[in-house]
Amino acid sequence: MDLELKGKRALVTGGSRGIGKAVARILVQEGASVALLARDPERLAAAAAELSAAFGGRVVAVVADTTDDAQVERAVAEATALLGGGIDILVNAAAEPGGYAPPPKLGELEAAFFQREMDIKVMGYIRTARAVAPHMKASGWGRIVNISGLASRQSGNTVGSMRNVAVSALTKNLADELGPSGINVTVVHPGLTRTERTGALVAAQAKAQGLGEELILQRMAEGNSIRHLVDAAEVAAVVAFLASPRSVAINGDAIAAGGGAPRAIHY
């Protein structure tokens, strides 16, 4: 299937690694021009150079911290100019990754931690959407895909659940507001996902538990119904469809991309 992404201009936040980078990779493969946005200039430049060299497409880097209004506005203006005067697709993936440290219990929850988590993932997504929406409205077409997580549907991480539920609520509200302008907004919920960070995490767990790394990976995969640890590239394939004109029938909805969380029924 041709996703009809050739010539589209995309901005991917958190694009220097993880799911964001995997999304950028598939968008470039499909013919889109992509601006990567992240905080670390060296890692960002390396990712842009890698993707551009691999696929020959237009990949540019814009540095910004999504907790800062002015930095986001400047970065979006820079990306718009570098991509040729507009942005058709926004993929929000800039957030602190979950699952790499035990979540704080009630007695350990502090206001500063909560506020930072919400500022990065929720307000950060709002800032970028607010900055790109006028470009999409002007062209009468756009796609915004917010990367959230299955903590929105599970307990066990209070702040993780709250920030992801908030992203879902943001998505539906933006979809209803922007849909009449030709802009579809969706949210993708990855579960435990294999990224560049996974190797170090597995090695640490194997050492701490005195087990082999393959057994640790097997146990991680057993958390979903397909018994396969979903890779960032597999999540990115779902995002690429939602970012394409082919996804016109989907707006405001959440798509789980975690290999099937067992037992729970969502309807």
C-alpha positions as CSV (number, residue, x, y, z in Angstrom):
1,M,0.0,0.0,0.0
2,D,1.3,3.5,-0.9
3,L,0.8,5.6,2.2
4,E,0.9,8.7,0.0
5,L,3.5,10.4,2.2
6,K,5.8,11.4,-0.6
7,G,6.3,15.2,-0.4
8,K,4.8,15.5,3.0
9,R,6.6,17.6,5.6
10,A,6.9,16.1,9.1
11,L,8.1,17.3,12.5
12,V,9.0,14.6,15.0
13,T,9.7,15.6,18.6
14,G,11.9,13.3,20.6
15,G,13.3,12.3,17.2
16,S,16.9,11.7,18.1
17,R,16.3,8.2,19.5
18,G,13.7,5.6,20.5
19,I,10.3,5.5,19.0
20,G,10.7,9.1,17.7
21,K,13.7,8.2,15.7
22,A,12.1,5.0,14.4
23,V,9.1,7.1,13.3
24,A,11.3,9.5,11.5
25,R,13.1,6.7,9.8
26,I,9.9,5.2,8.3
27,L,8.6,8.6,7.3
28,V,11.8,9.3,5.4
29,Q,11.6,5.9,3.8
30,E,8.1,6.7,2.6
31,G,9.3,9.9,1.0
32,A,8.5,12.6,3.6
33,S,10.8,15.4,4.5
34,V,11.4,15.3,8.2
35,A,12.6,17.7,10.9
36,L,13.8,16.1,14.1
37,L,13.4,18.0,17.3
38,A,15.2,17.1,20.6
39,R,17.2,18.7,23.3
40,D,20.7,17.2,22.7
41,P,22.3,18.9,19.7
42,E,25.0,16.3,19.2
43,R,22.7,13.3,19.3
44,L,20.2,15.1,17.2
45,A,22.7,16.0,14.5
46,A,24.0,12.4,14.5
47,A,20.4,11.1,14.0
48,A,19.6,13.5,11.2
49,A,22.9,12.7,9.4
50,E,22.3,8.9,9.8
51,L,18.8,9.0,8.4
52,S,19.7,11.3,5.6
53,A,22.7,9.2,4.5
54,A,20.7,5.9,4.8
55,F,17.7,7.0,2.6
56,G,18.8,10.1,0.7
57,G,15.8,12.1,1.9
58,R,15.7,15.6,3.5
59,V,16.2,15.3,7.2
60,V,17.0,18.4,9.3
61,A,17.6,19.0,13.0
62,V,16.1,21.7,15.2
63,V,17.1,21.9,18.9
64,A,14.5,22.7,21.5
65,D,13.3,21.8,25.0
66,T,9.6,21.3,24.7
67,T,9.1,22.6,28.3
68,D,9.9,26.1,27.0
69,D,7.3,28.1,24.9
70,A,9.8,30.3,23.2
71,Q,12.1,27.4,22.2
72,V,9.2,25.5,20.7
73,E,8.0,28.4,18.7
74,R,11.5,29.2,17.4
75,A,12.1,25.5,16.6
76,V,8.8,25.1,14.7
77,A,9.5,28.3,12.8
78,E,13.0,27.0,11.9
79,A,11.6,23.6,10.9
80,T,8.9,25.2,8.8
81,A,11.5,27.2,6.9
82,L,13.9,24.3,6.4
83,L,11.1,22.0,5.2
84,G,9.9,24.5,2.6
85,G,7.3,26.7,4.2
86,G,5.0,24.4,6.1
87,I,4.4,21.3,8.3
88,D,1.9,18.6,7.4
89,I,2.6,16.1,10.1
90,L,3.4,16.4,13.8
91,V,4.5,13.3,15.8
92,N,4.8,14.1,19.5
93,A,7.2,11.6,21.1
94,A,9.3,13.8,23.4
95,A,8.9,12.5,26.9
96,E,10.8,10.9,29.7
97,P,10.6,7.1,29.0
98,G,8.7,5.0,31.6
99,G,9.6,1.6,32.9
100,Y,13.3,2.2,33.5
101,A,13.1,3.0,37.2
102,P,10.6,1.9,39.9
103,P,7.7,4.4,40.0
104,P,7.4,6.4,43.2
105,K,4.8,5.4,45.8
106,L,2.3,7.8,47.3
107,G,4.6,8.8,50.1
108,E,7.4,9.5,47.6
109,L,5.4,11.6,45.2
110,E,6.7,15.2,45.1
111,A,5.1,18.2,43.3
112,A,8.3,19.0,41.3
113,F,8.4,15.5,39.9
114,F,4.7,15.5,39.0
115,Q,4.9,18.9,37.4
116,R,7.9,18.1,35.3
117,E,6.4,14.9,34.0
118,M,3.2,16.7,33.0
119,D,5.1,19.7,31.6
120,I,7.3,17.5,29.3
121,K,4.7,15.1,28.0
122,V,1.3,17.0,28.2
123,M,2.2,20.7,28.0
124,G,5.1,19.8,25.6
125,Y,2.6,18.2,23.3
126,I,0.3,21.2,23.6
127,R,3.1,23.6,22.8
128,T,4.1,21.8,19.6
129,A,0.5,21.3,18.4
130,R,-0.3,24.9,19.1
131,A,2.7,26.0,17.0
132,V,2.0,23.8,14.0
133,A,-1.8,24.0,13.8
134,P,-1.9,27.3,12.0
135,H,0.3,25.8,9.2
136,M,-2.0,22.8,8.9
137,K,-5.1,25.0,8.9
138,A,-3.7,27.1,6.2
139,S,-3.3,24.1,3.9
140,G,-6.5,22.4,5.0
141,W,-4.8,19.2,5.9
142,G,-2.7,17.8,8.7
143,R,-2.0,14.9,11.0
144,I,-1.0,15.0,14.6
145,V,0.0,11.7,16.3
146,N,0.7,11.7,20.0
147,I,2.8,9.0,21.5
148,S,1.4,8.1,24.9
149,G,1.5,4.6,26.5
150,L,-0.4,1.7,28.0
151,A,0.1,3.1,31.5
152,S,-3.0,5.1,30.6
153,R,-4.9,1.8,30.9
154,Q,-3.1,0.2,33.8
155,S,-2.4,1.0,37.4
156,G,1.0,0.7,39.0
157,N,2.5,4.0,38.1
158,T,0.5,6.9,39.4
159,V,2.1,9.7,37.5
160,G,2.8,7.6,34.4
161,S,-0.9,6.8,34.2
162,M,-2.0,10.4,34.8
163,R,0.3,11.9,32.1
164,N,-0.8,9.3,29.6
165,V,-4.5,9.7,30.4
166,A,-4.0,13.4,30.0
167,V,-2.5,12.9,26.5
168,S,-5.5,10.8,25.5
169,A,-7.9,13.6,26.7
170,L,-5.8,16.2,24.9
171,T,-5.9,14.1,21.7
172,K,-9.7,13.8,21.7
173,N,-10.2,17.5,22.4
174,L,-7.8,18.5,19.6
175,A,-9.4,16.1,17.2
176,D,-12.8,17.6,17.8
177,E,-11.5,21.2,17.5
178,L,-9.2,20.7,14.5
179,G,-11.1,18.0,12.6
180,P,-13.3,20.5,10.6
181,S,-10.0,22.0,9.3
182,G,-8.9,18.7,7.8
183,I,-6.6,17.9,10.7
184,N,-6.8,14.4,12.2
185,V,-5.4,13.9,15.7
186,T,-4.8,10.4,17.2
187,V,-2.9,8.8,20.1
188,V,-0.7,5.7,20.0
189,H,-0.2,3.6,23.2
190,P,3.0,1.6,23.1
191,G,3.6,-1.0,25.8
192,L,7.1,-2.2,26.7
193,T,9.1,-1.5,23.6
194,R,12.6,-2.5,22.5
195,T,14.7,0.6,21.8
196,E,18.3,1.5,22.0
197,R,18.0,1.6,25.8
198,T,16.8,-2.0,26.1
199,G,20.2,-3.7,25.9
200,A,21.5,-1.8,29.0
201,L,18.3,-2.4,30.9
202,V,18.3,-6.2,30.1
203,A,22.0,-6.4,31.1
204,A,21.4,-4.7,34.4
205,Q,18.4,-6.9,35.2
206,A,20.3,-10.0,34.3
207,K,23.2,-9.1,36.5
208,A,20.9,-8.1,39.4
209,Q,18.9,-11.3,39.2
210,G,21.7,-13.7,38.3
211,L,19.9,-14.8,35.1
212,G,20.8,-14.9,31.4
213,E,19.8,-12.0,29.2
214,E,17.7,-14.2,26.9
215,L,15.6,-15.2,29.8
216,I,15.1,-11.6,30.8
217,L,14.0,-10.8,27.3
218,Q,11.6,-13.8,27.3
219,R,10.0,-12.6,30.5
220,M,9.6,-9.1,29.1
221,A,7.9,-10.5,26.0
222,E,5.5,-12.6,28.1
223,G,3.8,-9.4,29.2
224,N,1.7,-9.3,26.0
225,S,-0.5,-11.8,24.2
226,I,1.8,-12.3,21.2
227,R,4.8,-13.2,23.4
228,H,7.0,-10.9,21.3
229,L,8.8,-7.8,22.6
230,V,7.5,-5.2,20.2
231,D,10.3,-3.2,18.5
232,A,10.3,0.6,18.1
233,A,10.1,0.1,14.3
234,E,6.9,-1.9,14.7
235,V,5.3,0.9,16.7
236,A,6.6,3.4,14.0
237,A,4.8,1.4,11.3
238,V,1.5,2.1,13.1
239,V,2.3,5.8,13.5
240,A,3.2,6.1,9.8
241,F,-0.2,4.9,8.8
242,L,-1.9,7.3,11.2
243,A,0.3,10.1,9.8
244,S,-0.8,9.4,6.2
245,P,-3.8,10.4,4.1
246,R,-4.9,6.8,4.3
247,S,-6.0,7.2,7.9
248,V,-8.8,9.7,7.2
249,A,-11.4,7.6,8.9
250,I,-9.6,7.6,12.3
251,N,-9.8,10.8,14.4
252,G,-9.6,11.3,18.1
253,D,-9.1,7.6,18.9
254,A,-6.4,5.7,20.7
255,I,-4.5,2.8,19.0
256,A,-2.7,0.4,21.3
257,A,0.6,-0.9,19.9
258,G,1.9,-3.1,22.7
259,G,1.3,-6.6,21.3
260,G,-2.0,-7.0,23.1
261,A,-2.4,-6.3,26.8
262,P,-4.0,-9.5,28.3
263,R,-7.4,-9.7,29.9
264,A,-8.6,-6.1,29.6
265,I,-11.3,-5.3,27.1
266,H,-11.5,-1.8,25.5
267,Y,-14.4,-0.9,23.4
